[in-house]
Amino acid sequence: MLSMTGYGKGEVDWGEGKLQVEIRSLNSKGLDIRCRLPQQLKEQEMHFRRQIRAVGLRGKFDLNVNIMGTQEEAHEIDQRQFRRYYEQIQGLGQELGFEVEETVSSILRIPDVLVSAEEELSEEKARSASGALTLALEKLDAFREEEGRATGLDLQQHVEHILSLLQQVEPFEQERHEQVRERLWKQLSDRLDKGDIDTQRYEEEVLYYLDKLDISEEKVRLQQHCKYFLEQFDSPEREHGKKLNFISQEMGREINTLGSKAQYFEIQQLVVQMKESLEKIKEQVANIV
């Protein structure tokens, strides 16, 4: 089981300096990858994305690559971009009536105006950059596995707590039946003379009413959903989050129905505690790949 939260870093030698790769992952419903790369590695972006996709599966990933300790990189001006920005700034100055000072230095600070003048990235450096990302992804995966184990233990405790509460419902069921029987008898007695009550008909109505309030099926289904949830921890699959989310939704339906049909204070108290644990389960499942 993997958490969607993680961090990994990889470094390799890069000429006279080092290339450092950092990758962070956070919760997301799908797969979202954002890359911040030096100009020299822009052409590698699609390759980096494929590497992340193969490992990441699901989550929001931020990739940050830095080249450190090398000689100052040579740059040249992208003339087309420079002219475009210059004309826009001059036009705005004339239109709005303000003086445009230090236009050149301002434009040179705009991203993509100064571009790298280095030669095309060598195959060796491309492999080296890919290797640094591989190291970072391995550490990220180890981080997510460790977080996933901790989250899994927490989830198991909450599901087992729901099963424990479900067992506590049974002793109250006989009391609930007696309470329903007495309530119906009292309501009839208040409206009719006791001599006018058909005892057999009364028993039939009580049985019909109790059948409507029966929670046996909800208990069985809730128990099955909880067991199925726990079985997922032994699954060899790497993606569990969506399936666990669907199972928790089914658990919620049975708990809600159980609470609405119980009509007995002690059982409803147990249902409230089940809902508490279920909310914690849903919060944790949202962080599982």
C-alpha positions in Angstrom: 0.0 0.0 0.0 1.4 3.4 -1.0 0.7 6.9 0.4 0.3 9.7 -2.1 2.6 11.9 0.0 6.3 11.5 -0.5 9.7 13.1 -1.3 12.8 12.0 -3.1 16.1 13.5 -4.1 18.9 12.3 -6.5 22.2 13.8 -7.4 24.8 13.0 -10.1 28.0 14.5 -11.3 27.5 17.1 -14.0 30.7 18.3 -15.6 32.4 20.5 -12.9 29.3 20.5 -10.8 26.3 18.5 -9.9 22.8 17.9 -11.2 20.2 17.7 -8.4 16.7 16.3 -8.9 14.0 16.8 -6.3 10.5 15.3 -6.5 7.5 15.8 -4.2 4.1 14.1 -4.3 0.8 15.1 -2.8 -2.9 14.0 -2.9 -4.7 14.2 -6.2 -7.7 12.3 -7.7 -5.7 11.6 -10.9 -2.1 12.0 -12.1 -0.8 15.5 -12.3 2.9 16.2 -13.1 4.6 19.6 -13.0 8.2 20.0 -14.2 10.7 22.9 -13.5 13.7 22.2 -15.7 16.8 24.2 -16.7 16.7 25.3 -20.4 19.4 22.7 -21.2 17.0 19.9 -20.2 13.7 21.2 -21.7 13.8 18.5 -24.4 14.0 15.8 -21.8 10.6 16.8 -20.2 8.5 14.1 -22.0 11.0 11.4 -21.0 11.0 12.6 -17.4 7.2 12.6 -17.4 7.1 9.0 -18.6 9.5 8.0 -15.8 7.3 9.6 -13.2 4.1 8.2 -14.7 5.5 4.6 -14.5 6.2 4.9 -10.8 3.7 7.5 -9.7 0.4 5.9 -10.7 -1.7 8.6 -9.0 -1.0 11.9 -7.2 0.3 15.4 -7.8 4.0 15.4 -8.6 6.3 18.4 -8.6 9.7 17.8 -10.3 12.5 20.4 -9.7 15.9 20.0 -11.5 18.9 22.2 -10.7 22.4 22.3 -12.1 24.8 23.5 -9.4 28.5 24.4 -9.2 29.2 24.6 -13.0 30.8 27.5 -14.7 28.4 30.3 -15.5 26.1 29.2 -18.3 26.4 31.1 -21.6 23.2 32.8 -22.8 22.0 34.5 -25.9 19.0 36.8 -26.5 15.9 35.4 -28.2 15.5 38.4 -30.5 11.9 37.6 -31.5 10.8 37.5 -27.8 12.9 40.6 -27.0 11.3 42.7 -29.8 7.8 41.5 -28.8 8.2 42.5 -25.1 10.0 45.8 -26.1 7.2 46.9 -28.4 4.5 46.0 -25.9 6.2 48.0 -23.1 6.8 51.0 -25.3 3.2 50.9 -26.6 1.8 50.8 -23.1 4.1 53.7 -22.0 2.7 55.9 -24.8 -0.9 54.9 -24.3 -0.9 55.3 -20.5 1.4 58.3 -20.4 4.2 56.9 -18.2 8.0 57.0 -18.9 9.5 53.6 -19.6 12.9 53.5 -17.8 15.4 50.7 -17.8 13.4 48.9 -20.4 16.2 46.7 -21.6 17.3 45.4 -18.2 13.7 44.7 -17.3 13.1 42.7 -20.4 16.2 40.7 -19.9 14.8 39.5 -16.5 11.7 38.0 -18.2 11.9 34.2 -18.6 12.6 32.9 -22.1 14.2 36.1 -23.3 17.7 34.8 -22.4 18.1 31.3 -23.6 21.0 28.9 -23.2 23.7 29.2 -25.9 25.2 25.8 -25.0 25.4 23.0 -27.6 22.8 20.3 -27.8 22.6 18.0 -24.7 24.9 15.0 -25.1 23.6 11.5 -24.8 25.9 10.9 -21.7 24.4 13.9 -19.9 20.8 12.9 -20.9 21.4 9.4 -19.4 23.0 11.0 -16.3 19.9 13.2 -15.8 17.6 10.2 -16.2 19.7 8.3 -13.7 19.3 11.2 -11.2 15.6 11.1 -11.6 15.6 7.3 -11.1 17.4 7.7 -7.8 14.9 10.4 -6.7 11.9 8.2 -7.7 13.4 5.2 -5.8 13.6 7.3 -2.6 10.1 8.8 -3.3 8.7 5.3 -3.6 10.4 4.1 -0.4 9.0 7.2 1.4 5.5 6.5 0.1 5.7 2.8 1.1 6.7 3.7 4.7 3.9 6.3 4.9 1.5 3.7 3.3 2.3 1.1 6.0 1.6 3.6 8.8 -1.7 4.6 7.1 -2.6 1.0 6.6 -2.2 0.1 10.3 -4.4 3.1 11.2 -7.1 2.1 8.7 -7.1 -1.5 10.0 -7.6 -0.2 13.6 -10.6 1.9 12.5 -12.2 -1.0 10.5 -11.7 -3.4 13.4 -13.3 -0.8 15.7 -16.4 -0.7 13.5 -16.6 -4.5 13.7 -16.2 -4.4 17.4 -19.1 -1.9 17.7 -21.2 -4.1 15.4 -20.8 -7.0 17.8 -22.0 -4.7 20.7 -25.3 -4.1 18.8 -26.6 -7.7 19.2 -27.3 -7.6 23.0 -29.5 -4.6 22.6 -31.7 -6.2 19.9 -33.9 -8.2 22.2 -34.4 -5.2 24.5 -35.3 -3.2 21.4 -38.0 -5.7 20.4 -39.5 -5.6 23.9 -39.5 -1.9 23.8 -41.3 -1.8 20.5 -43.9 -4.3 21.7 -44.6 -2.3 24.9 -44.8 1.0 23.0 -47.3 -0.4 20.5 -49.4 -2.0 23.3 -49.4 1.3 25.2 -50.5 3.3 22.1 -53.3 0.8 21.5 -54.4 0.9 25.2 -54.5 4.6 25.2 -56.9 4.6 22.3 -59.0 1.5 22.9 -60.5 -0.3 25.8 -58.3 -3.3 26.6 -61.2 -5.6 26.0 -61.5 -4.5 22.4 -57.9 -5.4 21.4 -57.5 -8.6 19.4 -54.4 -10.1 20.9 -53.6 -12.3 17.8 -54.0 -9.3 15.5 -51.8 -7.3 17.8 -49.0 -9.9 17.7 -49.2 -10.0 13.9 -48.9 -6.2 13.8 -45.9 -6.3 16.2 -44.2 -8.9 14.0 -44.8 -6.9 10.9 -43.4 -3.8 12.5 -40.4 -5.6 13.9 -39.7 -7.1 10.4 -39.7 -3.5 9.0 -37.2 -2.5 11.6 -35.0 -5.6 11.3 -31.3 -4.8 10.9 -30.0 -8.3 10.4 -29.2 -7.8 6.7 -27.5 -4.4 7.3 -25.3 -6.0 10.0 -24.3 -8.9 7.7 -23.5 -6.6 4.7 -21.6 -4.2 6.9 -19.5 -7.1 8.3 -18.8 -8.4 4.8 -17.8 -4.9 3.6 -15.4 -4.5 6.5 -13.8 -7.9 5.9 -13.4 -7.2 2.2 -11.8 -3.8 3.1 -9.2 -5.6 5.3 -8.6 -8.2 2.6 -7.2 -5.5 0.3 -4.2 -5.1 2.5 -2.9 -8.5 1.3 -3.5 -7.7 -2.4 -0.4 -7.6 -4.6 -1.8 -4.6 -6.5 -0.1 -1.2 -6.1 -3.2 0.8 -6.5 -5.7 0.5 -3.6 -7.1 4.0 -3.0 -10.1 3.9 -5.4 -11.3 0.5 -4.4 -11.0 1.3 -0.7 -12.9 4.5 -1.3 -15.8 2.5 -3.0 -15.9 -0.1 -0.2 -16.0 2.7 2.5 -18.9 4.2 0.6 -20.8 0.9 0.9 -19.9 0.7 4.6 -21.4 4.2 5.0 -24.7 3.2 3.4 -25.1 0.2 5.7 -24.2 2.2 8.8 -26.7 4.9 7.9 -29.5 2.4 7.2 -28.7 0.6 10.5 -29.0 3.9 12.4 -32.2 5.0 10.8 -33.9 1.6 11.3 -32.7 0.9 14.8 -34.9 3.4 16.7 -33.1 2.5 19.9 -30.9 5.0 21.7 -28.1 2.6 22.7 -27.8 1.2 19.2 -27.8 4.7 17.7 -25.0 5.7 20.1 -23.0 2.8 18.6 -23.9 3.9 15.1 -22.5 7.4 15.9 -19.2 5.9 16.9 -19.2 3.8 13.7 -19.7 7.0 11.7 -16.8 8.6 13.6 -14.5 5.8 12.6 -15.8 5.8 9.0 -15.0 9.5 8.6 -11.4 8.8 9.8 -11.2 6.0 7.3 -12.3 8.2 4.4 -9.7 10.9 5.4 -7.0 8.3 5.3 -8.1 6.6 2.1 -7.9 9.9 0.3 -4.1 9.7 0.8 -3.7 6.2 -0.6 -2.6 5.6 -4.2 
